[in-house]
Amino acid sequence: MSQHLAAASSMGVAGHWNMGNLQTGLRHISSSRVGDKPCCEDCLFSKVHRIMAEQWSIYSKPVPADSRELWVLLLQCSCITVLLGGLFYNWLLASLEYPQHISIAMAVTFSLLLLLSLFLVHPVRCAFSIAMPTLGTKQGRKLLLSACIMIVVVNITPNIISNIKTLLQVILCISKNSSESILNSTDLLENASWRLGDEIQNYAILRPMDGHVQFSLVKNNSLINQVHLAGEKARKDFLAVEVVVKDCVRAGNKLVAAFSVLYLCFESVWYLKNYLTNLRFDNVYITKKLQRLAEDGGASHLLVGSSQHLIHPTGLRLSREELTLSLAQALRLSVALLLVLVVVALEHLVFGVADVAVRRMAQLSAVPVTLSIKYQVSAAWGTQLGWPSATP
C-alpha cells in the first residue's frame, strides 16, 4: 500500500512537473510567435533597403563590375528613358501644342539620346540625379514657379479672353435687337393709319380722293446697316486680337519651356562641378563624415580656416539664419501660389458673369409696348375734296 502511495505520489509529482514544463514551453512558443512579426518586418525592411542600396550602387558606379551590373544598369536607364520619353511626348502634344508627328519625332530622338547618355556617360547620370526636382530643393522651387506661370499663361488667360468675348457678343446682340425693335416700331403706326382710313371711309363727305389714308413707313436701312457693320467690325477686330494673343502665348510657352529645361540642366551641371572640385561648396555643417573625409584627404585645415561659414551641429533645432531662410523661401512659394489662385478665381468670376448673362438673354420674353398717338385731321374744302368750285 505504501509502495502504491509512493508510486502515486511520484507519478503526481512527475505529472505536475511535466505540466509545468508544458505551460512554460507554451508561453515560450507564444512569446516567440509574438516576436516573429517585428522580426519579419525588420527582415523585409532590411531586404528592401539592401536591394535599393545595391541598385543605387550599380547606378552610381562609373564602370560596372561585371556583366550582371551592366544589364541591370541598362534596364535602369531603359526604364528611366521610357518614363521620361512618355512624359516628354505628352508635354509637347498637350501643353506646348506641337503637331503629333513632330511630338513623336522629338520624343523618340530625346529618348534615344537620353538612353545613350545615361548608359555610357557617368557624369550625365550624376547630373540627371541632381536635376530630379523635389519641392524641398532649389530646382524644385524654380520648377514649381515656372509651372505656376505656365498654367496662368497657357490655360487661364485664354479662358478669360474667351469669357470676355462671350460677354461682348451678348452686349452686341442686346444692342442689335434693341435697335431693330426701335426702328421697326413704325409698323404699329402703319396699322393705326389703316384703321384710321377705314373709319374715315365711313363718312362719304370725308372720303379721300385715293380711297385710303396713306402712311409712309419709316425704314432707316442706313442706320441698321451701320449698326450691323459696327458689330461685325468689332467682332473681326476682337478675333484678330485673340488670334495674335494665342500665337504669342504659344510662342512664349515654348520659349519658357526651353529656357526652363536648359537652365535646369545648367544648374545641375554647375552644382556637380562645384561639388566635386570645391570642398567648401554646399558643406554647411561640419559633420563627423566631413571631418573624416577632410582628414583622409589632408584638407582638415580648410574646415578650421572657414569656421565662420560652417556650422557645428549641436542638435536638431534650426538656427536663426536657417529659420529665416526657410520662411523666406516658403513665403515666396506661398505668394506665387496665392497669385495663381487669385487669377483662377478671377477666371471663374468672369465665367460666372458670362454664363448668367447668356442664360438671362435666352430667357428674355417679348415686352408689350403701348404707344399713345395724338393726331389732328384737317380737311380743305373745294377742289381738294372733289367738289365743284362755286362761282360767285
HELIX and SHEET records of a PDB file:
HELIX    1   1 SER A    2  VAL A   34  1                                  33    
HELIX    2   2 ASP A   36  SER A   60  1                                  25    
HELIX    3   3 SER A   67  ASN A   90  1                                  24    
HELIX    4   4 TRP A   91  SER A   95  3                                   5    
HELIX    5   5 GLN A  100  LEU A  120  1                                  21    
HELIX    6   6 HIS A  122  ALA A  131  1                                  10    
HELIX    7   7 LYS A  138  ILE A  151  1                                  14    
HELIX    8   8 VAL A  152  ILE A  156  3                                   5    
HELIX    9   9 THR A  157  LEU A  183  1                                  27    
HELIX   10  10 THR A  186  ILE A  200  1                                  15    
HELIX   11  11 ALA A  204  LEU A  206  5                                   3    
HELIX   12  12 ASN A  221  THR A  277  1                                  57    
HELIX   13  13 LYS A  288  ASP A  296  1                                   9    
HELIX   14  14 SER A  300  GLY A  305  1                                   6    
HELIX   15  15 ARG A  320  ALA A  362  1                                  43    
HELIX   16  16 THR A  383  LEU A  385  5                                   3    
END                                                                             
